[in-house]
Amino acid sequence: MGSPDDAPSYTSGRLQLRVREVIRETADAASVVFESPHDGFTYRPGQFITVGAQLPEGLAPRCYSLSTAPDHDPHPAITVKRVVGGQVSNWLIDNVAPGMSVDIISPTGGFTPREWTHDFVVVAAGSGITPAMSIIKTALMTHHNAVTLIYANRDQESVIFADTIAALQETYPDRLVVQHWLESERGLPTAVGIGSLIAGIDDGAAAYLCGPTPFMDVAHEALEAAGLPVARIHRELFYSLTTNPFSAAATTTPAAPVSPGQPAETGTRVTVEIEGETHEVAWPRDAILLDVLLDNGIEAPYVCREGNCGGCEFILTEGEVEMRVNDTLDDFDLRRGARLACQSTPVTDIVGISYDS
């Protein structure tokens, strides 16, 4: 497997990052710190990169959240936990060393606050603390939010970032409350148990959940019972990729190219704002938006092409589209106009979208 150097779909998004340092966080987790990449590498708190592991059978992709805060940490890092049967995670922990270069696809993802005017409740389990740390550090260091962190682990020895969390508590005692849930002492987390830790939560707060699906289900139930509106509860969802985003092969039939600026004679006309430029192209009614954009030379971001990762998210500014699959955008995202380009077909004759919003 692997991607040729001239792969058109990923020319702008595929990078190589050099490993600066590997930090052993716990017995089965490590942070991989990269050298500061070029100026085009930017990310928001809570976003992820797609990493390609050089396994014997080829380049295998997996998504990993950035655990660093973009405004404060000089070098981006991902934090990886060893899992049974986890080929890529285990390869990273066992093989990556300073000086190595790792293939990645640029940061993306919608598990990131869009505003910083409210308090946060962060509920994480195990390696789910990874995007949470990026959000928490940004809220405390860049903004003035109060944060409640509920963090579940097997035992004290498996708590990732234990020293960092303790240091943040000491630095921001009036704005950071941390509640550890250790299964060795309390058993598996329950909705009632989590509810007791968030009693009195402000219903204007925003909650961010990351961890195994059963854990997030329990946390979601507790937050709803505490009075937090569903629209303010956000989950991080990762699925195993069934296609290789480092490959140039498309999974759908490409749309016929049209010249930029040429209006649609049939179907829909879509206006696209991306990287400060505006394009107008024809969008056939049965075509997937991402294919149309790429076929017209518009370097729209994407990762999985399956509706699972949020890497192709855009904001709908005019008209309406229909998504065939959506396993990542929640009600709050949909209300603010977020849609997935890899799953969108047009409903109206005129559609406007923006990647710059």
N, C-alpha and C positions, 0 to 999 in steps of 0.2 A: 504494500500500500504506500502511501506517501503522495506528495503533491509536486508536480513539475514546477520549475522556477517561473515559468511564464503562465501559471494558472490565472486566468483573467478574473475569476470571481473573488479572489482573495489577495490580489496584489496590494491593496491599500491596508487590509486588516491583518495580514500575516507578518509577524515580526520574529526576530530572535533576540532573547534576553540573556545576558550573561549573569551567571550566578555569582553573587558577591559573598554570601555567607549562608550556612545552614545552622539553624538554632534548634537544639533539641528541647522541645517544650515539656514533654512528658515521655514516659517510656515508649509510647506508641504514637507520638505526634511530633512533627517538626515544622518549623517555618523556613521557607525558602525565600531568601532575600535576594533581589536582583539589583544589578547596577542600574543607576538612573538612566532610563532610555532616552531616546531623542525627544525633542520638544512636542512631537505629535502624539505622544503617549499621555493621555489624560484620562481620569476616571472620577466617578462620584462615589461617595461613601456607600458601601453595600454592593457595589458592582463586582463582576467576576471576569476572569479571563479563561480562555480555552487553551489547555496545555496539551501538546503532543508528546507522548512518551515513545522513545525509540525502543520498542520491543522487538524480539527476534522476528516476529511475523509482520512487522511494519510499524508505521506511525499511528499510535492509538490515541484518540482524543478524549479528554475529560474536562469538565468545568470546575474551576476552583475560585472561591471568593477571595478578594484581596482583603487582608486583615489589617492593612495600614490605613492611616488617615491622609488623604491627599494634600491637605494644607499643612501638615505637621511632620510627617515621616519623610525623610529625604529619599528613601529607597522603597519602592513597592515590594510587597511580600505576599505570598500565599501561605496558608497553614494547612498542612495535610495530616490526616489521621490514618494510621494503618487499619485496614479492614480485612476480614477473612475473604479471600478470593478477589480482593481489589487489586487487579493487575497494575493499574497506573499509579494508584496511591502508594502501593508497596514498592513499585519501581522508583518513584521519586524519593521515598525515604531511604531506600537501600543504595541508590546509585548516584543521586545528584550530589555534586561537590563543587566548591568554589572554583571558578574558572570555566566551568562547562557552559555551553550555550543551549538554551531550551527553545523549541518552537512554540509560539503562542499565537492566538488570535486576539486582537485588541480588546480592551475592556468594554463591557456592555452589561445590560440587565436593568430591570425596573425595580429591584428591591432597594430603593434608595429614597430618602425623604425628599419631597418636592418643596417643602417649606420648613422653616425652623422657628416657628412662632409659638409652638406648644410644647408640653412636656412629653417625654417618651417612656413607654413601658417596653422593655426588651426581654423576651422570654426565649432562652436558648438551651439546647441540650448538646453535650459533647462538642463535636467540631462545628456545630451550628453557631458557636461563639465567634467564628471567623468574620462573617460580614457584620455581626453585631459590634465587634470591637471597632471597626472602621466608623460605624455610625455613632457609637458612644463617645469615642475620642473627639470626633468632629463636633458633636453636640456640646461637649464640655469645654473644649479648647478653642473652638472657633466661634461658637454661639453661647447662649446663656440659658440653655434648657436644663431642666431638672430631669434626671434619668433614674428609673427603677429597673434594675437588672435582676431577673430570676434565672439562675443558671443551674441546670441539672446535670449530674455526672454519677458514675458508678460509686466513686469514693474520692477521698481527698487527693490521692495520688494521680487521678486522671483529670484533674481540673487544669485545663489549658489556660495559659496567661494568668495563673494565680498571682504571681508577683506584680504583674502590670495592673491587674484589677485592684489589688491591695494598695498600690501606689496611687492610683486614681482616687480611691476612697479617701486616702490621707490628704490629697491635694484639694479635692472638692467635697468636703464632708457635708456641706449644706445642699449639694445638688445631686449627689450620687448615693443611692441606696442599693445595696447588694444583698440578695437573699440566695444562698446556696442551698440546693436540694441534692443531698447525697443519698443514693439508693441504698447504700450499705447501712444507713441509719434510718431511712424513712420509707424504704420500698419504692416502687415505681410511682412517678408523679400522678396525682389525681386532680380532677377539676376542683373538688372541694379543697384539697390541700393548696393548690395554686391560688384559689380564690381567697384563702385566708392570708396570703402574702400580699395581695393587691387590694385589700379592703380599703375603701375610701378613695379609690382612684378617681381622678377628675375625668368626667366623660368627654372632655375636650382633648384628652391626651391621644397620642397615636401609638399603636402597638406594632411591634415587629417581631415575628416568630420565625425561628429557624431551628430545625432538628428533624428527627424522623416523623413521618406523617402521623402515626398514632399520638405522639407527644404533642404535635401542633394541634391536633383535634381536641385534645384535653385542654390545652392552653386556650384555644379559641372559645371553648365552652365556658371556661372560667371567666374570661374577659367579657363575654356577652352577659353572663349572669351578674357581673359587677356593674353593668350598665354602659359599657363602651359600645358605641354604634358599630355595626359590622363594617361600615365603610371606612372605619379608622383602624381596622385590624388587617395587617399585611403579612403574607406568608412568603417565604422563599421556597420555591419549588425547583428541584433539579430532577431530571430524568436521565436514564442512560441513553446516550446518543446511538441511534441505529444507523446513521449515516456518518461519513467522515467529512467534517467541515474543512479539512485540509486538502481534500480532493476537489478537483475542478469539475467533476461530473455532476451534472444537474439531475434532479430527481423528477422533474416535470418537463413537459414539452415547451420549449421556448416560444415566446410570442414573436411575430414578425417584426423586425426592427422598423422604426420610423424615425425620421430626422427630428432632432430637438427643435421644438417650436412649431412643428407641424400639427395642426388641430386634427382631432379625430373625425373621420367621415362617418364611421359607424362606431357604435359602442360609446365609450366614455372618454372625456378629456380630463387628464389629471395634471394638476399644477403641483410641483414638488419644490420645497425649499430645503436645501441641504448645503451645509458649509458656506453659508452666505450667498449662494447662487440660487436662481429660480429656473426651473425647467418646465416645459409643457409638452406632454407626449400623449399619443393615442393609447387607450387601454381597452383592448377587446373584452367583451363581457364575460368570456369564459376563461380568461387568463388570470394567473396569479400575479399580484402586484410586484412582488420581488423579481420575478422573471422579466416583467416588462421594464422595470428600472434598469436591471443589469444589461438587458439586450439593447438598451438605448445609451449605454455608456455611463450611467449614473451609478456611482460606487456606493450603493446603499449597504449599511451594515447588516450582517446576519451571521448565525452560527449553525443552528441545528436544522433549519428548514422544516421542522416538525410541529411548530407551535408550542414547544415545551420550555424554551429557555428565556424568551423575551429579548433575545439579541437583535431582533429586527424591528423592535418597537418604534412606531412613529405616532405623531399626534394628528388626528383628523381635524382639519380646520374648516372644511366645507363639504357638503354632500354626505353620502352614507356608503358604507361598505359592509360586506358580510364576511365573517371569518368561518372557515371550515372547521378549524380546530383552535381551541384556546385553553391551554393548561397552565397558564402563568399569570394572566391579567385578572385582577380582582375587580369588584364592583367600583371601588374608588378609582382605579385606573381607567375603567371603561367610561365612567362619568366625566373624567377630565379629557376624554378623547383619545386615549391610547388604543392602538390597534396593532396587529402583527402583519407585517408585509408579506411574510411567507405563507399566509393563510387567507389573505384578503382578495375578494373579487368585488367588482363595482355593483352598486345598486342604483345609483343616480347617474345622470348623464354628465354631470360636472362634479369633480372631486378635488379637494385641496388637501395636501398633507404637508407636514413639516417635521424634519429631523432636528431643527434648530431650536424648538420650543423648550 
